[in-house]
Amino acid sequence: MEKVIFYFDGFNFYIGLKQAGWKKYYWLDMVNFVPNFLNQSGISGGELFLCQAYKKGKQERQDLFFSANKLNPKFNLYLGKYLPKKITCSSCWAINNTFERKTNRRPHCS
């Protein structure tokens, strides 16, 4: 049997769910989702790469999500951070301040 490790970009996964109107999947069991999706049971691990929310209410909900998923020993969380970044508009040359997500490869929890 093949073994599969899956990698989720948490931000893009969340945005995809939000845009599709699939709010009921926000509390997804990340490790058990993949075997159902792939019709495969040989999952050897799951990696979630995500920056922590910066608003308090969102942080609390995100922490609950992390805690629930951390109950599965196959789940690994890699927390990143937001770094300031300047972007120059190609039309008017105005400089805009924004943030760029950077994630460490070292696991935050297992």
Sine and cosine of phi, psi and omega as CSV:
sin_phi,cos_phi,sin_psi,cos_psi,sin_omega,cos_omega
0.00,0.00,0.68,-0.73,0.05,-1.00
-0.96,0.28,0.54,-0.84,0.11,-0.99
-0.96,-0.28,0.63,-0.78,-0.05,-1.00
-0.82,-0.58,0.74,-0.68,0.21,-0.98
-0.92,-0.39,0.77,-0.63,-0.03,-1.00
-0.94,-0.35,0.49,-0.87,-0.03,-1.00
-0.83,-0.55,0.79,-0.62,0.04,-1.00
-0.91,-0.42,0.77,-0.64,0.24,-0.97
-1.00,0.07,0.98,-0.21,-0.14,-0.99
-0.83,0.55,-0.65,0.76,-0.04,-1.00
-0.91,0.42,-0.77,0.64,-0.02,-1.00
-0.92,0.40,-0.59,0.81,0.05,-1.00
-0.89,0.46,-0.72,0.69,0.02,-1.00
-0.88,0.48,-0.73,0.69,0.00,-1.00
-0.88,0.48,-0.65,0.76,0.04,-1.00
-0.88,0.48,-0.69,0.72,0.05,-1.00
-0.89,0.45,-0.67,0.74,-0.03,-1.00
-0.89,0.45,-0.73,0.69,-0.03,-1.00
-0.92,0.40,-0.50,0.86,0.01,-1.00
-0.99,0.14,-0.14,0.99,-0.03,-1.00
0.97,0.24,0.43,0.90,-0.04,-1.00
-0.99,-0.17,0.81,0.59,-0.05,-1.00
-0.87,0.50,-0.48,0.88,-0.01,-1.00
-0.90,0.44,-0.29,0.96,0.01,-1.00
-1.00,-0.06,0.06,1.00,0.05,-1.00
-0.86,0.51,-0.49,0.87,-0.06,-1.00
-0.98,-0.21,0.60,0.80,-0.07,-1.00
-0.92,0.39,0.66,-0.75,0.18,-0.98
-0.98,0.19,0.98,-0.21,-0.18,-0.98
-0.87,0.50,-0.67,0.74,-0.06,-1.00
-0.95,0.31,-0.65,0.76,-0.03,-1.00
-0.99,0.15,-0.23,0.97,0.05,-1.00
-0.92,0.40,-0.70,0.72,-0.13,-0.99
-0.90,0.43,-0.73,0.69,0.02,-1.00
-0.86,0.51,-0.59,0.81,0.04,-1.00
-0.93,0.37,-0.60,0.80,-0.02,-1.00
-0.95,0.31,-0.64,0.77,-0.07,-1.00
-1.00,-0.10,-0.08,1.00,-0.13,-0.99
0.82,0.57,0.73,0.68,-0.04,-1.00
-0.62,-0.79,0.65,-0.76,-0.05,-1.00
-0.96,-0.28,-0.12,0.99,-0.07,-1.00
-1.00,0.07,0.79,0.61,0.00,-1.00
-0.99,0.10,0.85,-0.53,0.00,-1.00
-0.99,-0.17,-0.12,0.99,0.06,-1.00
0.10,-0.99,0.27,-0.96,0.04,-1.00
-0.69,-0.73,0.68,-0.73,-0.03,-1.00
-0.85,-0.52,0.83,-0.56,0.04,-1.00
-0.91,-0.42,0.84,-0.54,0.02,-1.00
-0.95,-0.31,0.84,-0.55,-0.14,-0.99
-0.36,-0.93,0.55,-0.83,0.17,-0.98
-0.99,-0.10,0.62,-0.78,-0.02,-1.00
-0.95,0.33,0.63,-0.78,0.03,-1.00
-0.86,0.51,0.49,-0.87,-0.05,-1.00
-0.97,-0.25,-0.09,1.00,0.08,-1.00
-0.99,-0.15,0.67,-0.74,-0.16,-0.99
-0.82,0.57,-0.76,0.65,-0.01,-1.00
-0.87,0.49,-0.66,0.75,0.02,-1.00
-0.93,0.36,-0.60,0.80,0.04,-1.00
-0.88,0.48,-0.68,0.73,-0.02,-1.00
-0.89,0.45,-0.70,0.72,0.03,-1.00
-0.91,0.42,-0.64,0.76,0.01,-1.00
-0.90,0.44,-0.66,0.75,0.03,-1.00
-0.88,0.47,-0.62,0.79,0.06,-1.00
-0.90,0.44,-0.67,0.74,0.04,-1.00
-0.87,0.49,-0.73,0.69,0.02,-1.00
-0.87,0.50,-0.73,0.68,-0.04,-1.00
-0.86,0.51,-0.68,0.73,0.00,-1.00
-0.90,0.43,-0.69,0.73,-0.02,-1.00
-0.96,0.29,-0.48,0.88,0.00,-1.00
-0.93,0.37,-0.24,0.97,0.05,-1.00
-0.91,0.42,-0.40,0.92,0.04,-1.00
-1.00,0.00,0.86,-0.51,-0.05,-1.00
-0.91,0.42,-0.22,0.98,0.02,-1.00
-1.00,0.09,-0.06,1.00,-0.06,-1.00
-1.00,-0.08,0.75,-0.66,0.10,-0.99
-0.81,-0.59,0.67,-0.74,0.00,-1.00
-0.91,-0.42,0.76,-0.66,0.05,-1.00
-0.88,-0.48,0.96,-0.28,-0.02,-1.00
-1.00,0.01,0.69,-0.73,0.04,-1.00
-0.92,-0.38,-0.29,-0.96,0.02,-1.00
-0.56,-0.83,0.24,-0.97,0.05,-1.00
-0.99,-0.12,0.78,-0.62,0.05,-1.00
-0.94,-0.34,0.67,-0.74,0.03,-1.00
-0.89,0.45,0.57,-0.82,-0.03,-1.00
-0.54,-0.84,0.62,-0.78,0.06,-1.00
-0.96,-0.29,0.72,-0.69,0.03,-1.00
-0.85,-0.53,0.73,-0.69,0.02,-1.00
-0.99,-0.13,0.79,-0.61,0.03,-1.00
-0.93,0.37,0.76,-0.65,-0.03,-1.00
-0.97,0.23,-0.25,0.97,0.01,-1.00
-1.00,0.00,-0.78,0.62,-0.11,-0.99
-0.93,-0.36,-0.06,1.00,0.01,-1.00
0.91,0.42,0.27,0.96,0.09,-1.00
-0.94,0.34,0.56,-0.83,0.03,-1.00
-0.99,-0.16,0.82,-0.57,0.00,-1.00
-0.93,-0.37,0.67,-0.74,0.06,-1.00
-1.00,0.00,0.73,-0.69,0.03,-1.00
-0.56,-0.83,-0.18,-0.98,0.01,-1.00
-0.76,-0.65,0.46,-0.89,0.05,-1.00
-0.85,-0.53,0.69,-0.72,0.00,-1.00
-0.99,0.10,0.73,-0.68,0.07,-1.00
-0.76,-0.65,0.77,-0.64,-0.04,-1.00
-0.88,-0.48,0.69,-0.72,0.08,-1.00
-0.98,0.21,0.46,-0.89,0.05,-1.00
-1.00,0.07,-0.32,0.95,0.02,-1.00
-0.96,0.28,0.72,-0.69,-0.04,-1.00
-0.93,0.36,0.63,-0.78,0.07,-1.00
-0.99,0.15,-0.56,0.83,0.00,-1.00
-0.44,-0.90,0.22,-0.98,0.07,-1.00
-0.68,-0.74,0.00,0.00,0.00,0.00
